[in-house]
Amino acid sequence: MKSKDEIIVFQNQSHLVQQHFNNCGICPTLLDICLATDLMVKFATEGYSKELKTRFDNFEIYIEDKKPKKN
């Protein structure tokens, strides 16, 4: 079970993730939101690491296909 602090961090990061997708014009799946939120929570609680940077890079590659195509 998550602590109250962990729940607050998750909620805050989830909100930021949803704003980011909205600002980029991406309509994410619920799984996309969860995956991105997990990455952000890890960054917020543990800080930068080489491994986390790789995970962010891989997620960005994955999410690029969700962006609307420009004509």
Biopython code that builds the backbone (N, CA, C, O; Angstrom):
import numpy as np
from Bio.PDB.StructureBuilder import StructureBuilder

atoms = [
    (1, "MET", "N", (0.837, -1.182, 0.000)),
    (1, "MET", "CA", (0.000, 0.000, 0.000)),
    (1, "MET", "C", (0.886, 1.251, 0.000)),
    (1, "MET", "O", (1.915, 1.297, 0.675)),
    (2, "LYS", "N", (0.480, 2.236, -0.748)),
    (2, "LYS", "CA", (1.259, 3.465, -0.863)),
    (2, "LYS", "C", (1.009, 4.377, 0.335)),
    (2, "LYS", "O", (-0.084, 4.415, 0.900)),
    (3, "SER", "N", (2.055, 5.107, 0.700)),
    (3, "SER", "CA", (1.920, 6.092, 1.772)),
    (3, "SER", "C", (1.163, 7.308, 1.242)),
    (3, "SER", "O", (0.979, 7.468, 0.035)),
    (4, "LYS", "N", (0.736, 8.146, 2.155)),
    (4, "LYS", "CA", (0.030, 9.370, 1.770)),
    (4, "LYS", "C", (0.932, 10.242, 0.895)),
    (4, "LYS", "O", (0.469, 10.828, -0.084)),
    (5, "ASP", "N", (2.217, 10.330, 1.245)),
    (5, "ASP", "CA", (3.160, 11.127, 0.452)),
    (5, "ASP", "C", (3.309, 10.567, -0.964)),
    (5, "ASP", "O", (3.358, 11.333, -1.926)),
    (6, "GLU", "N", (3.380, 9.247, -1.099)),
    (6, "GLU", "CA", (3.502, 8.617, -2.421)),
    (6, "GLU", "C", (2.258, 8.883, -3.259)),
    (6, "GLU", "O", (2.356, 9.117, -4.464)),
    (7, "ILE", "N", (1.109, 8.850, -2.637)),
    (7, "ILE", "CA", (-0.145, 9.117, -3.356)),
    (7, "ILE", "C", (-0.174, 10.568, -3.847)),
    (7, "ILE", "O", (-0.608, 10.836, -4.967)),
    (8, "ILE", "N", (0.283, 11.497, -3.014)),
    (8, "ILE", "CA", (0.315, 12.908, -3.407)),
    (8, "ILE", "C", (1.269, 13.117, -4.573)),
    (8, "ILE", "O", (0.939, 13.828, -5.523)),
    (9, "VAL", "N", (2.446, 12.509, -4.513)),
    (9, "VAL", "CA", (3.411, 12.618, -5.619)),
    (9, "VAL", "C", (2.799, 12.050, -6.892)),
    (9, "VAL", "O", (2.906, 12.663, -7.954)),
    (10, "PHE", "N", (2.163, 10.892, -6.802)),
    (10, "PHE", "CA", (1.543, 10.270, -7.976)),
    (10, "PHE", "C", (0.475, 11.187, -8.570)),
    (10, "PHE", "O", (0.437, 11.386, -9.785)),
    (11, "GLN", "N", (-0.386, 11.743, -7.731)),
    (11, "GLN", "CA", (-1.450, 12.617, -8.222)),
    (11, "GLN", "C", (-0.879, 13.858, -8.906)),
    (11, "GLN", "O", (-1.346, 14.260, -9.972)),
    (12, "ASN", "N", (0.133, 14.458, -8.284)),
    (12, "ASN", "CA", (0.750, 15.644, -8.880)),
    (12, "ASN", "C", (1.382, 15.330, -10.224)),
    (12, "ASN", "O", (1.213, 16.080, -11.185)),
    (13, "GLN", "N", (2.106, 14.229, -10.293)),
    (13, "GLN", "CA", (2.773, 13.865, -11.545)),
    (13, "GLN", "C", (1.756, 13.483, -12.613)),
    (13, "GLN", "O", (1.940, 13.790, -13.791)),
    (14, "SER", "N", (0.692, 12.819, -12.204)),
    (14, "SER", "CA", (-0.363, 12.442, -13.143)),
    (14, "SER", "C", (-0.973, 13.688, -13.787)),
    (14, "SER", "O", (-1.231, 13.716, -14.990)),
    (15, "HIS", "N", (-1.194, 14.701, -12.980)),
    (15, "HIS", "CA", (-1.746, 15.957, -13.490)),
    (15, "HIS", "C", (-0.774, 16.602, -14.490)),
    (15, "HIS", "O", (-1.192, 17.073, -15.547)),
    (16, "LEU", "N", (0.503, 16.619, -14.156)),
    (16, "LEU", "CA", (1.504, 17.189, -15.064)),
    (16, "LEU", "C", (1.582, 16.411, -16.374)),
    (16, "LEU", "O", (1.709, 17.002, -17.446)),
    (17, "VAL", "N", (1.505, 15.096, -16.285)),
    (17, "VAL", "CA", (1.548, 14.252, -17.489)),
    (17, "VAL", "C", (0.353, 14.562, -18.393)),
    (17, "VAL", "O", (0.508, 14.706, -19.605)),
    (18, "GLN", "N", (-0.824, 14.663, -17.806)),
    (18, "GLN", "CA", (-2.023, 14.960, -18.593)),
    (18, "GLN", "C", (-1.917, 16.330, -19.253)),
    (18, "GLN", "O", (-2.324, 16.495, -20.403)),
    (19, "GLN", "N", (-1.375, 17.315, -18.538)),
    (19, "GLN", "CA", (-1.166, 18.643, -19.118)),
    (19, "GLN", "C", (-0.176, 18.578, -20.280)),
    (19, "GLN", "O", (-0.384, 19.207, -21.317)),
    (20, "HIS", "N", (0.889, 17.823, -20.101)),
    (20, "HIS", "CA", (1.896, 17.693, -21.160)),
    (20, "HIS", "C", (1.267, 17.098, -22.425)),
    (20, "HIS", "O", (1.459, 17.621, -23.523)),
    (21, "PHE", "N", (0.524, 16.013, -22.267)),
    (21, "PHE", "CA", (-0.126, 15.408, -23.430)),
    (21, "PHE", "C", (-1.078, 16.399, -24.086)),
    (21, "PHE", "O", (-1.112, 16.509, -25.311)),
    (22, "ASN", "N", (-1.837, 17.108, -23.290)),
    (22, "ASN", "CA", (-2.781, 18.088, -23.820)),
    (22, "ASN", "C", (-2.051, 19.192, -24.577)),
    (22, "ASN", "O", (-2.470, 19.583, -25.666)),
    (23, "ASN", "N", (-0.957, 19.695, -24.000)),
    (23, "ASN", "CA", (-0.184, 20.756, -24.657)),
    (23, "ASN", "C", (0.429, 20.297, -25.973)),
    (23, "ASN", "O", (0.605, 21.094, -26.895)),
    (24, "CYS", "N", (0.753, 19.014, -26.057)),
    (24, "CYS", "CA", (1.362, 18.464, -27.281)),
    (24, "CYS", "C", (0.314, 17.985, -28.285)),
    (24, "CYS", "O", (0.653, 17.578, -29.396)),
    (25, "GLY", "N", (-0.954, 18.034, -27.892)),
    (25, "GLY", "CA", (-2.019, 17.584, -28.795)),
    (25, "GLY", "C", (-2.077, 16.082, -28.943)),
    (25, "GLY", "O", (-2.485, 15.572, -29.986)),
    (26, "ILE", "N", (-1.670, 15.369, -27.904)),
    (26, "ILE", "CA", (-1.669, 13.909, -27.928)),
    (26, "ILE", "C", (-2.858, 13.400, -27.132)),
    (26, "ILE", "O", (-3.124, 13.869, -26.025)),
    (27, "CYS", "N", (-3.572, 12.436, -27.704)),
    (27, "CYS", "CA", (-4.668, 11.781, -26.992)),
    (27, "CYS", "C", (-4.150, 10.426, -26.508)),
    (27, "CYS", "O", (-4.202, 9.438, -27.241)),
    (28, "PRO", "N", (-3.653, 10.384, -25.271)),
    (28, "PRO", "CA", (-3.033, 9.156, -24.778)),
    (28, "PRO", "C", (-4.068, 8.126, -24.326)),
    (28, "PRO", "O", (-5.202, 8.466, -23.991)),
    (29, "THR", "N", (-3.658, 6.886, -24.325)),
    (29, "THR", "CA", (-4.480, 5.849, -23.705)),
    (29, "THR", "C", (-4.276, 5.944, -22.193)),
    (29, "THR", "O", (-3.364, 6.629, -21.730)),
    (30, "LEU", "N", (-5.107, 5.273, -21.441)),
    (30, "LEU", "CA", (-4.925, 5.253, -19.990)),
    (30, "LEU", "C", (-3.574, 4.638, -19.633)),
    (30, "LEU", "O", (-2.921, 5.070, -18.683)),
    (31, "LEU", "N", (-3.160, 3.632, -20.396)),
    (31, "LEU", "CA", (-1.858, 3.015, -20.154)),
    (31, "LEU", "C", (-0.730, 4.016, -20.394)),
    (31, "LEU", "O", (0.243, 4.047, -19.639)),
    (32, "ASP", "N", (-0.853, 4.836, -21.441)),
    (32, "ASP", "CA", (0.157, 5.868, -21.710)),
    (32, "ASP", "C", (0.288, 6.815, -20.522)),
    (32, "ASP", "O", (1.398, 7.167, -20.122)),
    (33, "ILE", "N", (-0.843, 7.226, -19.962)),
    (33, "ILE", "CA", (-0.829, 8.125, -18.808)),
    (33, "ILE", "C", (-0.150, 7.449, -17.622)),
    (33, "ILE", "O", (0.663, 8.063, -16.931)),
    (34, "CYS", "N", (-0.483, 6.190, -17.393)),
    (34, "CYS", "CA", (0.116, 5.454, -16.272)),
    (34, "CYS", "C", (1.618, 5.286, -16.449)),
    (34, "CYS", "O", (2.383, 5.487, -15.506)),
    (35, "LEU", "N", (2.043, 4.918, -17.651)),
    (35, "LEU", "CA", (3.472, 4.727, -17.909)),
    (35, "LEU", "C", (4.242, 6.033, -17.731)),
    (35, "LEU", "O", (5.300, 6.057, -17.102)),
    (36, "ALA", "N", (3.709, 7.109, -18.286)),
    (36, "ALA", "CA", (4.375, 8.400, -18.161)),
    (36, "ALA", "C", (4.384, 8.872, -16.709)),
    (36, "ALA", "O", (5.373, 9.436, -16.240)),
    (37, "THR", "N", (3.291, 8.643, -16.007)),
    (37, "THR", "CA", (3.217, 9.043, -14.600)),
    (37, "THR", "C", (4.227, 8.264, -13.775)),
    (37, "THR", "O", (4.888, 8.837, -12.909)),
    (38, "ASP", "N", (4.356, 6.967, -14.029)),
    (38, "ASP", "CA", (5.351, 6.168, -13.312)),
    (38, "ASP", "C", (6.763, 6.715, -13.528)),
    (38, "ASP", "O", (7.560, 6.778, -12.591)),
    (39, "LEU", "N", (7.066, 7.110, -14.765)),
    (39, "LEU", "CA", (8.376, 7.702, -15.052)),
    (39, "LEU", "C", (8.574, 8.995, -14.274)),
    (39, "LEU", "O", (9.633, 9.221, -13.687)),
    (40, "MET", "N", (7.561, 9.834, -14.272)),
    (40, "MET", "CA", (7.667, 11.112, -13.578)),
    (40, "MET", "C", (7.781, 10.935, -12.070)),
    (40, "MET", "O", (8.522, 11.669, -11.417)),
    (41, "VAL", "N", (7.059, 9.973, -11.512)),
    (41, "VAL", "CA", (7.143, 9.697, -10.076)),
    (41, "VAL", "C", (8.558, 9.238, -9.727)),
    (41, "VAL", "O", (9.133, 9.674, -8.730)),
    (42, "LYS", "N", (9.104, 8.365, -10.548)),
    (42, "LYS", "CA", (10.467, 7.875, -10.315)),
    (42, "LYS", "C", (11.455, 9.053, -10.334)),
    (42, "LYS", "O", (12.341, 9.146, -9.485)),
    (43, "PHE", "N", (11.285, 9.939, -11.308)),
    (43, "PHE", "CA", (12.169, 11.104, -11.401)),
    (43, "PHE", "C", (11.991, 12.013, -10.188)),
    (43, "PHE", "O", (12.970, 12.501, -9.623)),
    (44, "ALA", "N", (10.743, 12.239, -9.793)),
    (44, "ALA", "CA", (10.466, 13.135, -8.663)),
    (44, "ALA", "C", (10.985, 12.575, -7.342)),
    (44, "ALA", "O", (11.415, 13.333, -6.472)),
    (45, "THR", "N", (10.945, 11.268, -7.190)),
    (45, "THR", "CA", (11.328, 10.674, -5.903)),
    (45, "THR", "C", (12.794, 10.254, -5.837)),
    (45, "THR", "O", (13.391, 10.243, -4.761)),
    (46, "GLU", "N", (13.376, 9.907, -6.992)),
    (46, "GLU", "CA", (14.751, 9.405, -6.989)),
    (46, "GLU", "C", (15.737, 10.299, -7.722)),
    (46, "GLU", "O", (16.949, 10.178, -7.541)),
    (47, "GLY", "N", (15.217, 11.196, -8.549)),
    (47, "GLY", "CA", (16.093, 12.084, -9.304)),
    (47, "GLY", "C", (16.621, 11.431, -10.576)),
    (47, "GLY", "O", (16.251, 10.312, -10.930)),
    (48, "TYR", "N", (17.495, 12.168, -11.244)),
    (48, "TYR", "CA", (18.056, 11.738, -12.521)),
    (48, "TYR", "C", (18.984, 10.543, -12.356)),
    (48, "TYR", "O", (19.752, 10.448, -11.399)),
    (49, "SER", "N", (18.887, 9.641, -13.318)),
    (49, "SER", "CA", (19.867, 8.563, -13.441)),
    (49, "SER", "C", (19.987, 8.225, -14.922)),
    (49, "SER", "O", (19.102, 8.538, -15.717)),
    (50, "LYS", "N", (21.074, 7.595, -15.271)),
    (50, "LYS", "CA", (21.297, 7.184, -16.665)),
    (50, "LYS", "C", (20.203, 6.213, -17.119)),
    (50, "LYS", "O", (19.694, 6.312, -18.236)),
    (51, "GLU", "N", (19.852, 5.277, -16.238)),
    (51, "GLU", "CA", (18.807, 4.311, -16.549)),
    (51, "GLU", "C", (17.465, 4.998, -16.786)),
    (51, "GLU", "O", (16.739, 4.653, -17.718)),
    (52, "LEU", "N", (17.143, 5.963, -15.944)),
    (52, "LEU", "CA", (15.870, 6.672, -16.098)),
    (52, "LEU", "C", (15.856, 7.495, -17.375)),
    (52, "LEU", "O", (14.826, 7.583, -18.044)),
    (53, "LYS", "N", (16.981, 8.095, -17.720)),
    (53, "LYS", "CA", (17.081, 8.851, -18.980)),
    (53, "LYS", "C", (16.799, 7.941, -20.160)),
    (53, "LYS", "O", (16.109, 8.340, -21.098)),
    (54, "THR", "N", (17.320, 6.727, -20.128)),
    (54, "THR", "CA", (17.059, 5.746, -21.194)),
    (54, "THR", "C", (15.571, 5.415, -21.258)),
    (54, "THR", "O", (14.995, 5.322, -22.343)),
    (55, "ARG", "N", (14.956, 5.240, -20.098)),
    (55, "ARG", "CA", (13.517, 4.956, -20.068)),
    (55, "ARG", "C", (12.713, 6.119, -20.643)),
    (55, "ARG", "O", (11.758, 5.900, -21.388)),
    (56, "PHE", "N", (13.089, 7.360, -20.304)),
    (56, "PHE", "CA", (12.416, 8.532, -20.866)),
    (56, "PHE", "C", (12.595, 8.565, -22.384)),
    (56, "PHE", "O", (11.636, 8.808, -23.117)),
    (57, "ASP", "N", (13.809, 8.324, -22.851)),
    (57, "ASP", "CA", (14.080, 8.328, -24.292)),
    (57, "ASP", "C", (13.226, 7.290, -25.008)),
    (57, "ASP", "O", (12.644, 7.581, -26.053)),
    (58, "ASN", "N", (13.146, 6.086, -24.457)),
    (58, "ASN", "CA", (12.341, 5.029, -25.069)),
    (58, "ASN", "C", (10.854, 5.380, -25.068)),
    (58, "ASN", "O", (10.140, 5.090, -26.027)),
    (59, "PHE", "N", (10.401, 5.999, -23.996)),
    (59, "PHE", "CA", (8.990, 6.400, -23.939)),
    (59, "PHE", "C", (8.696, 7.482, -24.969)),
    (59, "PHE", "O", (7.644, 7.460, -25.608)),
    (60, "GLU", "N", (9.616, 8.428, -25.136)),
    (60, "GLU", "CA", (9.428, 9.480, -26.140)),
    (60, "GLU", "C", (9.327, 8.892, -27.549)),
    (60, "GLU", "O", (8.512, 9.344, -28.354)),
    (61, "ILE", "N", (10.143, 7.899, -27.843)),
    (61, "ILE", "CA", (10.078, 7.230, -29.146)),
    (61, "ILE", "C", (8.714, 6.569, -29.315)),
    (61, "ILE", "O", (8.084, 6.683, -30.366)),
    (62, "TYR", "N", (8.265, 5.880, -28.275)),
    (62, "TYR", "CA", (6.962, 5.220, -28.300)),
    (62, "TYR", "C", (5.826, 6.225, -28.504)),
    (62, "TYR", "O", (4.919, 5.987, -29.303)),
    (63, "ILE", "N", (5.875, 7.342, -27.786)),
    (63, "ILE", "CA", (4.759, 8.295, -27.804)),
    (63, "ILE", "C", (4.744, 9.154, -29.069)),
    (63, "ILE", "O", (3.710, 9.730, -29.407)),
    (64, "GLU", "N", (5.872, 9.249, -29.771)),
    (64, "GLU", "CA", (5.938, 10.015, -31.018)),
    (64, "GLU", "C", (4.852, 9.567, -31.999)),
    (64, "GLU", "O", (4.298, 10.395, -32.722)),
    (65, "ASP", "N", (4.543, 8.276, -32.033)),
    (65, "ASP", "CA", (3.513, 7.772, -32.936)),
    (65, "ASP", "C", (2.126, 8.251, -32.574)),
    (65, "ASP", "O", (1.211, 8.153, -33.392)),
    (66, "LYS", "N", (1.946, 8.764, -31.377)),
    (66, "LYS", "CA", (0.639, 9.252, -30.926)),
    (66, "LYS", "C", (0.387, 10.703, -31.351)),
    (66, "LYS", "O", (-0.748, 11.178, -31.342)),
    (67, "LYS", "N", (1.467, 11.391, -31.721)),
    (67, "LYS", "CA", (1.315, 12.797, -32.097)),
    (67, "LYS", "C", (0.560, 12.906, -33.418)),
    (67, "LYS", "O", (0.753, 12.086, -34.316)),
    (68, "PRO", "N", (-0.300, 13.917, -33.537)),
    (68, "PRO", "CA", (-1.017, 14.100, -34.791)),
    (68, "PRO", "C", (-0.038, 14.377, -35.928)),
    (68, "PRO", "O", (0.944, 15.100, -35.760)),
    (69, "LYS", "N", (-0.320, 13.803, -37.060)),
    (69, "LYS", "CA", (0.531, 14.001, -38.236)),
    (69, "LYS", "C", (0.201, 15.326, -38.881)),
    (69, "LYS", "O", (-0.971, 15.665, -39.042)),
    (70, "LYS", "N", (1.235, 16.090, -39.256)),
    (70, "LYS", "CA", (1.039, 17.370, -39.933)),
    (70, "LYS", "C", (0.974, 17.124, -41.428)),
    (70, "LYS", "O", (1.737, 16.330, -41.979)),
    (71, "ASN", "N", (0.063, 17.809, -42.065)),
    (71, "ASN", "CA", (-0.092, 17.646, -43.523)),
    (71, "ASN", "C", (0.740, 18.623, -44.265)),
    (71, "ASN", "O", (0.734, 18.631, -45.496)),
]
sb = StructureBuilder()
sb.init_structure("model")
sb.init_model(0)
sb.init_chain("A")
sb.init_seg("    ")
for serial, (resi, resn, name, xyz) in enumerate(atoms, 1):
    if name == "N":
        sb.init_residue(resn, " ", resi, " ")
    sb.init_atom(name, np.array(xyz, "f"), 0.0, 1.0, " ", f" {name:<3s}", serial, name[0])
structure = sb.get_structure()
